[in-house]
């Protein structure tokens, strides 16, 4: 009798294992790349970058195994997530995680990075078309269902050129970059319309507001990798990232009052992306101010990651994750 109860209680956990878990990997790999970017100015960070990179790859593997198990055991639950207006946007977090891992692996295992990038880029392309097709399908979405999480598919496209340009895939990287920037502009307009003229974002999803920082910050890194220079457009992208970071900073008191939930991981990758962009700008222009900005943001990122890991582990122990909504 006891065994039956344990089996029955274990199955729903797998059934409710959410696709936003892949955002955890995005945050970890973002921290890896931020430490790597900072290591050029502060070599002591290099060792930590490698350790966190391998930890991130291991965590991605575990999450992928669980999610594929969910797909085979509970395909209807995966379909329900695909039809969910918010969770639909998190599916590209799978391919984005792969692209970020490929970027991190470039310095350590170039051929493995190439293979992973090709798979991740192909999956990102498929998911971008599928998600956008889902958005413009016959089913209607409510304005209240739109959140900054919808930026995730667009962000994935501007992640691809960061490693793609260095691997020699120049034209396909420009295709990804163009797609990402175009949909960033479209979604930015829609999201601000929703934020200004409609009801506030629900508390559980309010941390996704931080995702506003990611598209311009990642686009800056992609653009300078494609062009090899910091021109006026690159400066616009970086400063747009700083502008959104300031807007988010004003929201910190409200964020601090919210209870923890998995969407809190939305804080990690955008902050990492802004740190990476700052370090890259400093390296390419010799700006000591931007190097210091990158370091300050990196310290904030480390504090955020420590808090997120602690609260996630606590939530798992309290059975607050992988439960029905």
C-alpha positions as CSV (number, residue, x, y, z in Angstrom):
1,X,0.0,0.0,0.0
2,X,2.8,2.4,0.9
3,X,4.6,1.7,-2.5
4,X,1.4,2.6,-4.3
5,X,1.0,5.8,-2.5
6,X,4.6,6.8,-3.2
7,X,4.2,6.0,-6.9
8,X,1.1,8.0,-7.2
9,X,2.6,11.0,-5.4
10,X,5.7,10.8,-7.6
11,X,3.8,10.9,-10.9
12,X,2.2,14.3,-10.6
13,X,5.5,15.9,-9.8
14,X,6.8,14.8,-13.2
15,X,3.5,15.7,-14.8
16,X,3.8,19.3,-13.5
17,X,7.6,19.6,-14.2
18,X,7.5,23.0,-16.0
19,X,9.3,24.1,-19.1
20,X,10.3,27.4,-17.4
21,X,12.9,25.3,-15.5
22,X,15.1,25.8,-18.6
23,X,15.3,29.5,-17.6
24,X,17.4,28.2,-14.7
25,X,20.1,27.0,-17.1
26,X,19.9,30.3,-19.0
27,X,20.8,32.1,-15.7
28,X,23.6,29.7,-14.8
29,X,25.2,30.0,-18.3
30,X,24.7,33.7,-18.2
31,X,26.7,33.8,-15.0
32,X,29.3,31.6,-16.6
33,X,29.7,34.0,-19.6
34,X,29.7,37.1,-17.3
35,X,32.5,35.6,-15.2
36,X,34.4,34.7,-18.4
37,X,33.9,38.3,-19.8
38,X,35.1,39.7,-16.4
39,X,38.1,37.3,-16.3
40,X,39.9,39.4,-19.0
41,X,40.1,42.2,-16.6
42,X,40.1,40.1,-13.4
43,X,41.8,36.8,-14.1
44,X,40.8,35.4,-10.7
45,X,37.3,34.9,-12.2
46,X,38.4,32.4,-14.8
47,X,38.4,29.3,-12.6
48,X,34.9,30.0,-11.2
49,X,33.6,30.5,-14.8
50,X,34.7,27.0,-15.7
51,X,33.3,25.3,-12.6
52,X,29.9,27.0,-13.1
53,X,29.9,26.2,-16.8
54,X,30.2,22.4,-16.2
55,X,27.6,22.7,-13.4
56,X,25.3,24.4,-15.8
57,X,25.8,21.7,-18.4
58,X,25.1,19.0,-15.8
59,X,21.9,20.8,-14.7
60,X,20.7,21.2,-18.2
61,X,21.1,17.5,-18.8
62,X,19.1,16.7,-15.6
63,X,16.3,19.1,-16.5
64,X,16.2,17.8,-20.1
65,X,16.0,14.2,-19.0
66,X,13.1,15.1,-16.7
67,X,11.3,17.1,-19.3
68,X,11.7,14.4,-22.0
69,X,10.4,11.9,-19.5
70,X,7.4,14.1,-19.0
71,X,6.9,14.4,-22.8
72,X,6.8,10.6,-23.2
73,X,4.7,9.9,-20.0
74,X,2.4,12.9,-20.1
75,X,2.3,14.3,-23.6
76,X,-1.0,16.0,-22.9
77,X,0.7,18.0,-20.1
78,X,3.4,19.2,-22.5
79,X,0.7,20.1,-25.1
80,X,-1.1,22.1,-22.4
81,X,2.1,24.1,-21.7
82,X,2.5,24.7,-25.5
83,X,-1.1,26.1,-25.5
84,X,-0.5,28.2,-22.4
85,X,-0.2,31.9,-23.4
86,X,2.8,32.5,-21.0
87,X,4.6,29.1,-21.0
88,X,4.6,28.9,-24.8
89,X,7.3,31.6,-24.8
90,X,9.5,29.5,-22.5
91,X,10.0,26.7,-24.9
92,X,12.8,28.5,-26.8
93,X,14.6,28.6,-23.4
94,X,15.7,25.1,-24.4
95,X,17.5,26.1,-27.5
96,X,18.8,29.3,-25.9
97,X,20.4,27.2,-23.2
98,X,22.1,25.1,-25.9
99,X,23.4,28.2,-27.7
100,X,24.7,29.7,-24.4
101,X,26.4,26.4,-23.6
102,X,28.0,26.4,-27.1
103,X,29.2,29.9,-26.5
104,X,30.8,28.9,-23.1
105,X,32.4,25.8,-24.6
106,X,34.1,27.7,-27.5
107,X,37.3,28.3,-25.4
108,X,37.4,24.7,-24.1
109,X,36.1,22.4,-26.7
110,X,35.6,24.2,-30.1
111,X,34.3,21.1,-32.0
112,X,31.8,20.2,-29.3
113,X,30.7,23.8,-29.2
114,X,30.2,23.8,-33.0
115,X,28.0,20.7,-32.9
116,X,26.0,22.0,-30.0
117,X,25.6,25.4,-31.7
118,X,24.3,23.8,-34.9
119,X,21.7,21.8,-33.0
120,X,20.7,24.7,-30.8
121,X,20.5,27.1,-33.8
122,X,18.4,24.7,-35.8
123,X,16.1,24.2,-32.8
124,X,15.9,27.9,-32.2
125,X,14.8,28.5,-35.8
126,X,12.1,25.8,-35.6
127,X,10.9,27.1,-32.2
128,X,10.8,30.7,-33.4
129,X,8.6,29.9,-36.4
130,X,6.4,27.6,-34.2
131,X,5.9,30.1,-31.4
132,X,5.2,33.0,-33.8
133,X,2.8,30.8,-35.7
134,X,1.1,30.0,-32.4
135,X,0.8,33.7,-31.7
136,X,-0.8,34.5,-35.0
137,X,-2.9,31.4,-35.2
138,X,-6.7,31.4,-35.1
139,X,-6.9,31.3,-31.3
140,X,-7.1,34.8,-29.7
141,X,-4.9,36.1,-26.9
142,X,-6.0,38.5,-24.3
143,X,-3.9,41.7,-23.7
144,X,-3.5,40.6,-20.0
145,X,-1.8,37.4,-21.2
146,X,1.1,39.4,-22.7
147,X,4.2,39.7,-20.5
148,X,7.9,40.4,-21.0
149,X,8.4,36.6,-21.1
150,X,7.2,36.9,-24.7
151,X,10.7,38.4,-25.4
152,X,12.3,35.1,-24.8
153,X,12.0,33.7,-28.4
154,X,13.4,37.0,-29.8
155,X,16.3,37.0,-27.3
156,X,17.2,33.5,-28.5
157,X,17.7,34.8,-32.0
158,X,20.2,37.4,-30.9
159,X,22.0,34.9,-28.8
160,X,22.8,32.7,-31.8
161,X,25.3,35.2,-33.5
162,X,27.5,35.5,-30.4
163,X,29.1,32.1,-31.0
164,X,27.9,31.8,-34.6
165,X,30.0,34.6,-35.9
166,X,33.1,33.2,-34.2
167,X,32.4,29.8,-35.7
168,X,32.2,31.3,-39.2
169,X,28.4,31.1,-39.8
170,X,28.2,34.8,-40.7
171,X,25.1,34.9,-43.0
172,X,23.0,32.7,-40.8
173,X,24.1,34.7,-37.8
174,X,22.9,37.9,-39.5
175,X,19.6,36.2,-40.2
176,X,19.2,35.3,-36.6
177,X,20.2,38.8,-35.5
178,X,17.8,40.5,-37.9
179,X,14.9,38.3,-36.8
180,X,15.7,39.0,-33.1
181,X,15.9,42.7,-33.5
182,X,12.8,43.0,-35.6
183,X,10.7,41.0,-33.1
184,X,12.2,42.9,-30.2
185,X,11.0,46.2,-31.6
186,X,7.5,44.7,-32.3
187,X,7.2,43.1,-28.9
188,X,8.6,46.1,-27.1
189,X,5.8,48.2,-28.5
190,X,3.2,45.6,-27.5
191,X,4.5,45.1,-24.0
192,X,4.7,48.8,-23.3
193,X,1.1,49.2,-24.6
194,X,0.1,46.5,-22.1
195,X,2.0,48.0,-19.2
196,X,0.7,51.5,-19.7
197,X,-2.9,51.1,-20.8
198,X,-4.0,47.8,-19.1
199,X,-4.0,46.1,-15.8
200,X,-0.7,45.5,-14.0
201,X,1.2,42.2,-14.6
202,X,0.2,39.6,-12.0
203,X,2.5,39.4,-9.0
204,X,3.8,35.9,-9.8
205,X,4.9,37.1,-13.3
206,X,6.0,40.6,-12.3
207,X,9.7,39.5,-12.1
208,X,9.6,38.9,-15.9
209,X,9.7,42.7,-16.2
210,X,13.5,42.3,-15.8
211,X,13.6,40.5,-19.2
212,X,13.2,44.0,-20.8
213,X,17.0,44.4,-20.2
214,X,18.0,41.3,-22.1
215,X,17.2,42.0,-25.8
216,X,19.3,45.2,-26.2
217,X,22.1,43.8,-24.0
218,X,22.4,40.5,-25.9
219,X,21.9,42.3,-29.2
220,X,24.9,44.5,-28.4
221,X,27.1,41.4,-27.8
222,X,25.9,39.8,-31.0
223,X,26.3,43.0,-33.1
224,X,29.9,43.6,-32.0
225,X,30.8,40.0,-32.7
226,X,29.3,40.3,-36.2
227,X,30.9,43.7,-37.0
228,X,34.0,43.7,-34.8
229,X,33.5,47.3,-33.8
230,X,31.6,49.6,-31.5
231,X,29.7,52.0,-33.7
232,X,26.8,54.3,-32.9
233,X,24.2,51.5,-33.3
234,X,26.1,49.4,-30.8
235,X,26.1,52.2,-28.4
236,X,22.4,52.7,-28.8
237,X,21.8,49.0,-28.0
238,X,24.1,49.1,-24.9
239,X,22.5,52.3,-23.5
240,X,19.0,50.9,-24.1
241,X,20.0,48.1,-21.8
242,X,21.2,50.6,-19.2
243,X,17.9,52.5,-19.6
244,X,15.8,49.4,-18.9
245,X,18.0,48.5,-16.0
246,X,17.4,51.9,-14.4
247,X,13.6,51.4,-15.0
248,X,13.8,48.0,-13.3
249,X,15.9,49.4,-10.4
250,X,13.0,51.7,-9.6
251,X,10.7,48.6,-9.3
252,X,13.0,46.8,-6.8
253,X,10.9,47.8,-3.7
254,X,7.8,46.3,-5.3
255,X,9.7,43.2,-6.4
256,X,11.1,42.6,-2.9
257,X,7.6,42.3,-1.5
258,X,6.6,39.5,-3.9
259,X,6.7,35.8,-2.8
260,X,9.2,33.5,-4.6
261,X,8.1,31.5,-7.7
262,X,10.0,30.0,-10.6
263,X,9.6,33.2,-12.8
264,X,12.0,34.9,-10.4
265,X,14.7,33.2,-12.4
266,X,13.9,35.8,-15.1
267,X,16.2,38.2,-13.0
268,X,19.3,36.2,-13.7
269,X,20.0,36.1,-17.5
270,X,19.2,39.8,-18.3
271,X,21.5,41.0,-15.5
272,X,24.2,38.7,-16.8
273,X,23.7,39.9,-20.4
274,X,24.2,43.5,-19.3
275,X,27.4,42.7,-17.3
276,X,28.8,40.9,-20.4
277,X,27.9,43.8,-22.7
278,X,29.6,46.3,-20.3
279,X,32.8,44.2,-20.1
280,X,32.8,43.8,-23.9
281,X,32.4,47.6,-24.4
282,X,35.2,48.2,-21.9
283,X,37.5,45.8,-23.7
284,X,36.8,47.2,-27.1
285,X,37.0,50.9,-26.2
286,X,39.3,50.9,-23.2
287,X,36.6,52.5,-21.0
288,X,37.5,52.1,-17.4
289,X,34.0,53.3,-16.4
290,X,32.3,50.5,-18.3
291,X,34.7,48.0,-16.8
292,X,33.6,49.2,-13.3
293,X,30.0,49.1,-14.4
294,X,30.4,45.5,-15.6
295,X,32.0,44.5,-12.3
296,X,29.3,46.1,-10.2
297,X,26.6,44.4,-12.2
298,X,28.5,41.1,-11.9
299,X,28.5,41.4,-8.1
300,X,24.8,42.1,-8.2
301,X,24.3,39.1,-10.4
302,X,26.3,36.8,-8.0
303,X,24.1,38.0,-5.2
304,X,20.9,37.4,-7.3
305,X,22.1,33.9,-8.2
306,X,22.9,33.0,-4.7
307,X,19.4,34.1,-3.6
308,X,17.7,32.3,-6.4
309,X,19.5,29.0,-5.8
310,X,18.7,29.2,-2.1
311,X,15.0,30.0,-2.6
312,X,14.7,27.3,-5.3
313,X,16.2,24.6,-3.1
314,X,13.9,25.8,-0.3
315,X,10.9,25.7,-2.5
316,X,11.7,22.2,-3.7
317,X,12.0,21.0,-0.1
318,X,8.7,22.6,0.7
319,X,7.0,21.0,-2.3
320,X,6.2,24.4,-3.7
321,X,7.5,23.6,-7.2
322,X,6.1,21.1,-9.8
323,X,2.6,21.6,-8.5
324,X,-0.6,22.4,-10.4
325,X,-1.3,26.1,-10.9
